[in-house]
Amino acid sequence: MKTNQPMNSTEKRAALTLSSVFALRMLGLFMLLPVFSIVGQSLGGYTPALIGLAIGAYGLTQAIFQIPFGWMSDKFGRKPVILFGLVLFALGSVVAAMSDHIYGVIVGRLLQGCGAIASAVMALAADLSRDHQRTKLMASIGMSIGAAFALAMIIGPWLTNWLGLQGLFYAIAVLAMVAMLVIYFLTPDPGAQYLQRDAIASRGEFSRIFKDGQLMRLNFGIFTLHFLLTSFFVAFPSRLADLGVELSDHSWVYLATMVAAVILMLPMIIIAEKKRQHSRVMLAGVMLIALVQFSFGMFEFPLTILVVAIIIYFTGFNLMEALLPSMISRIAPLSSKGTALGVYSTSQFAGAFLGGPIAGLIIQYKGMDGVYLIGALMAMIWAVLLLGLKNPPAFTSYTLTMPDVAEDAFPSLIDEIKAIEGVSEAIALPEAGAVYLKVDKEQLDNESLAKFSGEELGARS
């Protein structure tokens, strides 16, 4: 199969609908970030610590249920599990909307996070795509998450100013219901469902992941990145308010910073990919974050300089958000890729959870500046760990589809494939009639490998 082949109609529908579902759900989660530390002060029982807990609460249940939801989708089906998760997310939004006390909002946020559908959506995407088109589909989902975050920063303040906090939560519930309709009516049904090792965690692979120093550096990185993000938004909206920026005008600040940050981030990603300087570029991104955190903790800035600093901050944040999952996919062993991504996602949401209440406690007892200084310290620890990070190997993942091969023939077949020049790893998946490969494209004897399928290979990622 040629890698430049277009997606078929099923793959196009899957890319559009699953990206939409991810975007709608993440939009709902992210819209609260830039506003809640201000509007949440009107709730009964308000304290800075509880505000932080409410902001980060969804991360706790996301971290707990991320991997189990993937396992459930293997047993009960992708769509039923995704729909169940979206129902929980919608119910949590309604619970929060009906609450005029901070504890009710915390319960709602915890319930929102129970709908941890990421791995189930990724597995459905794999079920609905051919091997050589899967990278495109996964990339469309990844881009939808980034777009949802940027859009949430912009429309969250505007929507809250228009509808209030209660209306914002009801709007989030509506987004979840729209996502349910998209899954039920518009997303294609898979013809067959397989164990997707690159999307679903395997129970027997966790010890291997935890012993891998390179993967754990990346897991600590995504934990820290989202700890810093959540803690930042517990404190930062109040700084804008102190400078006289009305809540409705926060949207303009975030619009300017997001656009500028994306423009500045792109050349750094190109350098990382083209010159294979991932570790150095990532170190630069973390240092940008640390610089802004330290500056905010030590100095008060006028609005113009504040906006420049936020542009620098989100340049570093967006850079790391783009490079970290790419690094995980490239470094993780083929047989453990789903497990590596599951641990990575759990680390991400654990960081999002802890960042909120810890920032709230610091504000309550030490003031706003302490939040930024703790963030700077964590970023510097992260930077030190990055000094030991290696650039990813120049391997590409492929899938060799072999639907007519008997299950007992796969072991000897794997030995033959591993002997081909340029093949680094080969893992059999007999139930799917496929072999997962990692290859060095420059050294690969493609002609010898094509003999096993009778056609050219298609890129997987």
N, C-alpha and C positions, 0 to 999 in steps of 0.2 A: 504494500500500500504506500502511496506517495504521501508525504507529509503535507503537501500543499493542496490536498484534496479538500473541497469544501465540506462543511457539516451538512448532514442530511436534515430533513424536516423535523424528525424527532429530536435530534441533537440541538437544533436551533430553538425549538420550543422548550427543551429542558434548560438550555442556557438562559433563556429569557425569563422563564417562570421561576426557576430556583434562585437566580440572582435577585429577582424581585422579592421573593420570600425572605431571603437573607437581609436584603436592604430594608424592607418594611420592619422586620423585627429589630434589627440593630438601630434603625432610626428611632424606634420607640425607646430603646434602652438609653441611647446617647442624648436624646433631647433634654433629659432632666439635668445633665451635667452642668451646663452653663448657667442654670437659673435657680437650682434648688437651695443653694446655701443662702440665697436672698429671700425668695418667696416662702421657703420652709419656716422662716422665723415667725410666721403668723399662725402656725399650728400649735395646738395645746401641748404642753410638756416640752416645748423646745429647749434644747441645749445644743451648743456647738458639737459636742460628742455624739449626740443622737442624730443631728443633721448629717454628720459624717457617716454614721452607721446606715442611715437611710440611703445615702448615695451609693455606698459600697455593698449593701446587703445582697443585691442580686448576684454578686460575684461568688458569695458563699455557696448558694444552692447550685449555681452554674458549675462551680468546681466539683461539688459532690456528685452531680448527676450527669456530667458531660460524658464520661466513659460508659456508665450503665445504660444511657439512652442508646448508644451505639449497639450495645449487646442486645437490647430489647428490639431494635430494628431488624436484627438478624432473625430473631425468633418470631416476632409478630408482624413483620412487614415494615417497609420504609414509610409509606404514606400514613398508615394508622398511627405510628409513633410520632411522626411530624405533626399530624393534626392534634394528637393528644397534647404534645408540648405547646402548641399554639393556643389551645384551649386554656391551659394553665397560665400562660402568659397573659391572655386576655382577662381571665378571672383575677389575676393579681393586679392588673391595671384598674379594674373596677373596684376591687377592695381598697386600693389606695385612693381612688377618686372619691369614694364614699366616706373617707376618714377625715375628721377634722383634728385628729390627735396624731402626734409624731409616731406613736407606737403602731397605729393602724397603717400608716404609710410604710413602716418598716416591714410589717407582715405582708403587705401587698408586694413590696419589692422582693422579699424572699420567695413569694409565690411566683412572681414573674420569672425569677431565675430558675425555678424548677423545670421550666420548659427548655431544657438544654438539648436543642435539636441539631446542633452543628454537624456532628459526626453522621447522624442519620441522613441529613441533606447531602453531605459529601458522598456517602455510600450510594444514595439514589442517583446522584449525578454520574457515578461510575457505572451503575447498572444501565443507565440510559445512553451511554456513549461508547463508541468504538474506541479501541485502544489509541489510535493515532489522532483522535480528536479530543481526547480527555483533557489534555493540557489546556486547550482553548476554553473548554467548559469550566474547568477549575479556575482559570484566570479571570473569567467573567464574574464568577462568584467573588473572588478576591477583590476585584475592582469595585464591586457593588458595596462591599463593606467599607472601603475607603471613602467612597462617594457618600455613603450614609452618614459616616462620622462628620465629614465636612458640612453636609447639608443640615445635620442636627445642630451643629454649632451656630448655624446661621438662622434657622427657622425656630429653634427652641425658644430664644428670648422673645421673638416676635409673637409666636403663638401663645406663650404664657402671658404676655402683656395684653393680648386680645381675649383669651379665654379664662385666664387665671389658672392656678395650680390644679384645681378640680377638673377644669375643662381640658387641661393638658393630658391628664391621666385618661380621661374618656377618649380623647383623640388617639392616644396610644392603643387603647383597647380596640378602636375602630381599625387601626392599622393591622392589628393582629387578626381581626376577622376578615379583612381583605386578603391577607396572606393565606388564611384557611380556604377561602374561595378559589384562590389561584392554585393551591395544591390539589384541591378536590376536583375542580372542573377543567383546569387548563394544563396542568402538568401531566405528561404522558405516563401511562402505566408501564413498568418494565416488563419485558417478555419473560425474563428470568432474573432471579435474585441470587447473587453469589456472595460468599465470604470475601469482602473487599479488604485485603490486608493493608492497603495503603490509605484506608479511611477508618477502619474499625480496630480498636485496640485488641490485642491477643493476650489472654490471661497469663500465658506462660512466659511473656517477654519482658515483664517489668523490671526484673533484676538486671537484665542486660542493659536496659536504658539507664538505670540509676548508677551503673558502674562505668558508664561512658562519660569521661571528663569533658569531651567536646560538647556533647548533647546537654549535659548539665549546666555548662556555661551559658548555653542558649536559653535553657529553661529559667535560670536565674535572671537572665536578661529580660525575658518577656514578663516575668514576675515583677521585676523592678520597674520596667517601663509602665505597666498599668498601675502599680502602686503609686508611682509619681503622678500619673495622669489623674487618678481619682483624688489623691491628696491635693493636687494643684487646684482642682475645681471646687474643693471645699473652701479654699482660701481666696482664689483669684477674683471671682465675681465681686466680692466686697471691695477689692482694691479699685476696680472700675467704678463702683458706686461712690467710693470716697473721692474720686476725681470728678464727680458730678455727672458721670455718664448714666443717663436714664436706661432702665432695663430694655426698653424697646430699641435703644440705639446700640446695645451690646452686639446685636446682629451685624451691624456695619463694621464693627471692630473685628469680629471673627471672619467676616467675608474677606476683608482686606488681608488679614494675616494668613488665612488658609490658601488664598490664591497665590500670594507671594511665596509662601513656604513650599508649595508644590513646584513652583518654577525653580526655586533654589535647590530643591531636592533632586530633581531629574539629572543634572550633570553628575552629581555624586553617585547615583545609582549606575550611570553609564560607566564611570571610572571603575566602580567595583566590579561590574560584569565584564567589561571589555579588557581591562588590565589585570583582572583577577586579584584585586586588592581589597577583598571583602573585609578582612580583619582590620586593616588600617582605616578604611572608610567608616566602619562601624565605631571604631574608637573615636574618630572625629565627631561622629554624631552624638555619642554619649558625652563627650567633652562640651559640646554646645549646650546640651541639656544641663549639665553641671554648672556651667558658667552662668546661665540665666537663673537657675535656682539660687546660687550663691549671691548673685547681684540683687535679686528680689529680697533676700533675707537681710542684706546689709544696707540697702539704699532705697530711698523713695524717689520715683521717677515722675516727671511730667508725662502727660498722655502720649505725646509724640514718641518719646524715647521708649515708653512702655510698649507701644505697638511694635517698634523695631525689635525689642527684646522678645516679644511673643512670636514674631516671625522667625527669629533665630530658634526659639524653643520648639516650634512646630516643624521647622525644617529638620531638626534632629529627631523629633518624635516620628514624623512620617517616614523618614529614612529608615529608622530602626523597625518600624511596623512593616515596611516592605521587605527588608533584608532578612529579618529573623526567620519567618516561615520558609523562605527560600533556602536558607542555610540548613534548617532542620530537614527538609526534604532531600537535600543533597548528601548530607552526612549520615542520615539514618540508614541502617542496614535494610535491605529490601524486605526481609522477613519480619522486620519490626517497625516498618514505617508507620503503620496505623497506630501502634502503641506509642511511638515517639511523638506523633502528632497529638495523641490523647493526653499524654503527660504534659506536653507543651501547652495545650489549651487549658488544662487544669491549673497549671502554674500561672497562666495569664489571669484567670478569673480569681485565683487566690490572691494575687497581687491587687486586683481591683477591689476585692472585699476589704483587705487589711488597710489599704491606703485611706479609705474613708474614715473609719472610726479612729484610727491612730492620729490622723490630721485633726479630727474634731477634738480629741483629748488634748493635743498639743495647744490648739487655739484656746481651749477652755482654761488651761492652767498656765500656759507660757506665752500666748499671743501668736499672731499671724506669722511673724518672722521666723519662729521656730519651725514651722511647717516647711518653709523653703530651705532652711539650713539643714534639716534632717534629709530632705530630698537631695541636696547637694552632696551630703556625705554618702548616701546610698549610691548616687551616680558615680562617685569617685571609686567606691568599692567595686562597682560594676566595671569601671574602666580598668582597674588593676587586673580583674579576672580576664578581661578581653586580651590582655597582653599574652596570654597563653593560648588564644584561639588561633587555629590553623585555617588557612584558606581552604575552601572545599575542593575536593579532587575534581579533575576535569572529566567527570563521567556524565553520561546521559542515560536516563532510564527508558527502557523499551518493554513492550509486551509482545511476545511471540504467540499468536493464536494457533492452537492445534486441537480443534474440536473432535477430530476423528481418532486421536491417539488413546489407546486403552490405558486405564489408570496404572496397571502394573508395569507398563512400559516406560513410565516417566523417569524412574531412577536411573536407568542406563542412558536414557536420552539426555538427562541433565549432565551426566559425565561427559558425553560427547560434545555438548554445547559449551561446557566450561573449558574444553580443550581448544576451542577456536580462539585465534589471536584477537585480542582486544576485548574479550568478555571478562569482566571483573567478578560479577556475581550472577548466579542463576538459581531461581527458586521456582519449584513446580507448584502449580495450583490445579490439580487434576479435576476437581469438581467444576472448575470453570473452563477446562480445556485450554489452559494457558501456561506460559512460562514467563516469569518476570525476570528482566535482565538489567544489569548495569554494565555499560560498555564505554570504552574510550573511542569516540568517533574517529579520531585521527588514525588509530591503529586497527580498527575493526575490519576483519575479513567479512565484509557484508555478503559477498557471493557465497561463501561457505555457510553462513548462517541462514541465508534465504532458502537453501536447499531443504531446510526442515519445515518450511511452510509453503514453498513454491512461489513466494512473492517477496517483494522488498518489505523491510520492516517499517512500521510507523512509529513516530516519536510518541512517547507517553508523557514525559515532562522534561 
